[in-house]
Amino acid sequence: MLASRLTHLHIPPSNSSPPPTIPIKISNSPTYSAPFHPPLLLHPPPRSSSGTHKSYTTAPTPSSAPPLASPSRNPSQLSTPIRRTSSTIRPPMILNVKFLRNKVVKKMGVVEIEEVKKVRMKGKSGDDGIFAMKVMRKDTIIKNNHVDYMRAERDILTKVVHPFIVPLRYSFQTKSKLYLILDFINGGHLFYHLYRQGIFSEDQARVYTAEIVSAVSHLHKSGIVHRDLKPENILMDADGHVMLTDFGLAKEIDESSRSNSLCGTTEYMAPEILQSKGHNKNADWWSVGILLYEMLNGQPPYTHANRKKLQEKIINEKLKLPPRLTSEAHSLLKELLQKDPLKRLGSGPRGAEEIKSHKWFRTINWKKLEERELQTKFTPDVSGNDCTANFDKCWTTMPLDDSPAPTPTAGEHFHGYTYVAPNPWLSTE
């Protein structure tokens, strides 16, 4: 049962003012803890150089949402079956939390609806595991019409297993908040390192881009479109490999379908999304092209302080490529940043294989890459599993106050949210 896995949940304090440890234990009694502090996903602060890169959507949420789908994974990928708690099979499907021994380690960021904290969880054997805890207020989710996105994120994370995607370990809820427990990736955001280095060399960017292509390809094969690929949503582990995170705008789309939602982060949104022409997985390949351009040049190809003018530039302006880049890099960028989604690299019947076989990737051994055997060109300076040195201090030094949240009346939106990964202690070392 999930409760037995979460016997002790510690959120260690910041170095500046350690708060006292509050004992916490999970109970099966029908009582609930006071709301935890409202946290976020793994986002860095807004960019001072080019303005806030904010994700947004305009898709409405139905007045009544069906219960969350049961977790499902490819049996060939897992050696143990999915563990379900009693909370996941009987309404109201809420993990009964009476007291959580919870000590916040570091606050990793804040956005409108959610927040992410680094937490320490004590396992059965007494060894501690460091995780990222994403916390979302139910009332804000409902108010902002984000119920569908919240439900999709949790469902998608239960299905995805890939070496370059941050794995979900648990999900649970209280009366007022939702919680996702994911692996803590301590190398920081890709944006943080790009901002510090200015630009990446083609050799350095090649490995990162290949790992992103591998992760996105896996999503597409699973019928999932990410729709918010950007440096803030890509983390780097202690070995220098990138890890895709934040599935808050991801959507499951079958091969013949298109989505008409206006969602994403403007600088990385494909023209067909901005024009409301309907989009599919091809929109992700546009975002990969923007990411590669930014890694090689320090900023996206289309920027403007005014959102409307920025959208017009993305739709109409011709791509300008720096002459210092190799002809192979020019070729790949032109093909990924093709404004017509049907002509974009990766849109053909071979999908991601078209991208993997591009001459810019000729030095990449894709089998070794997906086994994490390729040597990275850069390794972040990490002092331990709980190191936060590679995250911006404006987030990790924030006060760890806990804001109460009201209990929404529309609780049926969140039935079935609880989940336990088949082996949640797989990566706690």
N, C-alpha and C positions, 0 to 999 in steps of 0.2 A: 504494500500500500504506500501511496505517496507520503503519507504522514510518517511512516517509519523511516523513509529516506531523508525526511527533513526534520529529524529529531532535534537537531541544533542548526540554526541558521545564524551565522555571525556576520555582521557588517562592521568590520573594524573601523575605528575612528580615523580622522585625518590627523596628521602629525601635530597640527597647531594646538588643538584643544581636545584631547581624548575624552569623550563622554563615558559615563559608567556603563558597564555591560548590563543589559537587561535580559534576565533569563526568559527564554522562549521555548515553548514546546507546543507541538501540534496535538490537538485533541479531537476525538470523534464526537464530542458533545456539541449540541447545536448552538454554540456561541461563537462570536467572531472577535478578532482583535480590533483595536482601534486602527483606523486606516494608516497604512505606512506613508512615508514621505512620497510625494508625487515625483517620480523620475522619468527619464527619456531613453531613446535609443543611443547607439554609439555615435553621436555627432560631435564634431568640433565646433568652435564658435563661428559666427559669421565671418566671411572674408573681408578684411579691411581694404584689400586692394581692388576688389571688383564688386563689393556689395554682398548682401545676404543672399545665399543660394538656398532659397526656401522651397520645399516641396509643397505643392498645393493641388487640390482637386476641385472639380465642380459637380461630381457625380452625386445625385441624391441617394439617400438610403430609404428602402421601403419602410412603411410604417410598422410592419411586423416581419421579423426575420425568422427563418426556420432554425432549428437547433444546429449547433456546429456538427460538421461531419465527423465521423469516427476516424481516428488516425489510421492511415494505411501506408505501407511501404512495400517495396519490391522484396518478396521473400528471399530472392537470391542475394540480396545485399546484407541480410541480417542472419545471424546464427541463432538468435533468441527471439521469442515472440514478443510483441508489444505488451507491456504491463498496463492493465487498466485498474484503476481504483474503483471502489464502490461509488465514489462521487461521480464517475463518468458514466454510470449506467442507470442511475435513478435520479429523477428530478428532485430538488432543483439543481442537482449536479454542481454543488458548491463545496469546495474543500473547507471543512469546518476548522477554522483556525481559532483557537482560544488564546494562545500565547505563543508568540514566536521569539525565540532567543535570537535577537537580531541586532547586529552592530554594524553600522554602515562603515565601509572602508573608505571609499572615495566616491564622490558624485561625479559621474562621467559626462554630464551634459544636460541641457534642458531645452525643451521645445514646448509648443502650445499644449499638446495633449499628454505628453509622456515624458519620462525621465529615465535615465539609466544609472544604476549604481554598481560599484564593484562590491561583491559580497563574499564572505567566507562561510562555507557550509561544512559542518562536521559530519563525516561519514560514520557508518556502523563500526568500522575498525578503529575509529578515533582520529584518522588522518583527515586533514582539512583539504577542501577543494575551493579554489578561487573561481568565481563565476561573475558574469554580468547579469544584473537583475533589471529588467525593463518593466516599469510600472506605469499603468495607464488608468486614468480616472474614468469610470463608467459614465458619469454625468456629462463630462466633456466630450466623450466619444459620441454619445447620443445627440448632444447639442450641435456638434459639428457635422452630423450626418456621416460619421465614419464607421458605423457598425459593420458594414460589408467589408471594409478594408481590414478592420481588426479581426474579423472572423477568417478572412482569406489568409491573413498573415500566419495565424496560428495553424490553420489547416495545411498550408503549404510547408511550413517548417517541420511538421510531423512527417512529411513525405520525402523530404530532400536529404540525401546523404552524399556528400562530395568533399574531397580533400581541400577545396578552396571555397567552401561555404561554411559559415559559422553555424555549428549544430545547436539545436534546441535540446535541452535536457529535461525541463519540466515546464508545465503551465498550470496555474491555479488562480483562484480568485477569492476575494472577500466580498462583503456586501457592496462595497463602494469602488473597488479597484480590481484590475486584472494584472497578472504577473507572468512574465516569461523569464525563465532562467536559461541563459546561454553560456557557452564557454567564454571566458574572459581572454581576449586576445591582447597581449601586453605590449606589442610593438608600436601601437599608435595608429592613427589614420594615415592613409596614403597622402591625403592632402597636407597633413602636418609635415611629412618628410619632403614633399614637393615644394612646399612653401619655404622650408629651410634651405633646400638645395637650389632652388630657383628653377632648374630644368633637370631632366634626366637624360643621360646619354641614350642613344638608340639601343645599345646593348642592354642597359638596365631596364629601359622601357619595354624591350622585347619580351623579357621573361614575365614582367607584370601583365602585359597585354595578353600573352599566351595563356597565363593562368586565369585571367578574367574570361577570355574566350572559352576556355575549357569549362568554367563554371556556368557561363551563360548557355553554352551548348547543352549541358546537362539539364538545365532548367527547361530549355525548349523541347528536348526529347521527352520531358515529363509533362509537356503541355502547359508550361508556366512562362509568363512574360514578366520580367522584373519591373520595368518602367520607371526606375529611379536610379539608374547607374550614374555615379559621380564619385569623385575622390573622397567625399565625406562618408560614403557608404561602403568604403573598401578599407579594411584593416590590414595591418601587417603583423605577422607573428614573430616570435623571437628569432626564427631562422631566416627571416626576410621574405617569406612567401606571403602573398596577398590572400585575403579572406573576404568574400562577399557577405554583406550583412544588410539589415533593414529591408524586410519584405512587406512593409506597411502599404505599399501601392501595387504589389505584385498581384497578378490575376491568372487564373487558370483559363486558357483559351484553347479550344480544339483547332485543328489544322484549317478548317474551312470558315472559322468565325473571325469576327473583328470586334474590337471594343471601340466605343465612341466617347469614352470618358476623357475629359481634358485633365490630365494629371501628370505630375512629374516636377522637375526643376527646370525652369525655362531654358537656361543655357544648354541643357542636355536633351531637350525635347525635340523629337523628329518633326519635320515640316508637316507630315500628315496628321500628327496629333494636334498641332497648333491650328491646322485648317479644318479640324473636325471631319476628316475624310474617312475615319475608321482606321484603326491600326492593329497590327499583330506583332509577331516576334521580330519582324524586320526593324521595328522601332528601336529595339535593344541594340542592334548592330550600328545604327546611327550613333547612339550614345557611346558605344565602344570607340567609334571613330573620334568623337569629341574628347573622350578620355585620353586617347593616344595623342591627339593634337596637343592637349593641355600638358601632358607629361613631357613632350618634346619642346614646347614653346612657353610654358609657364602660365598660360591662360587659355581659355576656350577660344575658338576662332571667331565667334560672334559674341560681342559684349555691348551693352548699353545700359545706362542707369534707368532709362524709361522702359518699362516692360513691353509696351505696345511697339515701340521702335525696335526693341530687341527681337520681338517676334517677326517683325517685317524683315529684319536683316537675315534671320534664319531661313525664312521662306524665299527671299528674293536675291540676296547678295551672293555673288560668286565667291567660292572658296579661294583664299589667298594662302599660298604655301611658302614658307621661308626657303630661300635657295640653298641654305647650308645643309638641309636634310638630303639624305641619299635619294636617288631616283626610285629605289624600292619603297622607301617610306612615303614618297610623294604618291606613288601608284596606289598603295594600300589606303592612304587617307582619302584620295579621290574616289576610290571605289566604295569605301564605307560611308563617306559623306555625300553620297549620291542622293539628290533630293527626291528623285522618283523611287519609291520603295521597291518597285518591281525590278528595277535595274541595280539595286544596291547589292553589294557583295554579301553573300549569305542568304539571299532571298530565293535562290534557285533550289532545285530538287535535292541537291547535295547539302544544303544548309551550311552549317558551320565548317564542313569539310572544305568548302570553297575558300574560306578564310584561312584555315590551317595550311592549305596547300599554296598559299600566296608566297611569292619568292622572298618577301621580307622575313618570313618565318623559316627559311630553308635550314637554318642552323638549329632549329628546335626539334628535339626528339620527343614527340608528344607522349609516347608511352612512359618514358622516364619522367617527363614533366608531371604527368598525372599520378605517378608513384612518389612524387616529391623528391626525386633523386637529382634534379638539376641544381647546380650551385648558383645561388643568387649573387648579384653584383654588390649588394649592400645588405648589411645586417644591422638592425637597430641596436642601440646600446641599452641592454636590458639587464637589470641587476637581480631579478628573481621573478617567480610566477606572479607576484602581486605588484610588480613594478608599474608605476603610472608616470614615469619620467617622460614618456613619449606622447603624453596627452597634454593639451594646453592647460596651463596652470589656472586660467580663469575659470575652468570647470572643476578641476580637482581640488581647489581650495575653497569652493563654495560651502557655506554653512549647511550642516546636515539637519536642518529643521524638518519637521514632519507636519505637513498641512492636512487638516481633516478634510474629508470630502463627503458630500451628501450621498445618500443611497437613492439611486434612481428608481422610479416606479416601474419602468419597463424592463424588469429583470429577465424576461423571457429571451431577450436578445443574447444572453450569455450562457444559456444552458449548455452543458457538455464541454466546458472550456478546459477542464482538468486533463492533464496528460503527463505520462512518465515515459521517457525514452527507454528502449530495450536495455541499454546499458548506460545509464546516466553518469556513471563514474569512469567512463572510458578515458577521458582526457584531463583528469584532474592533477596529474603529476606535474 
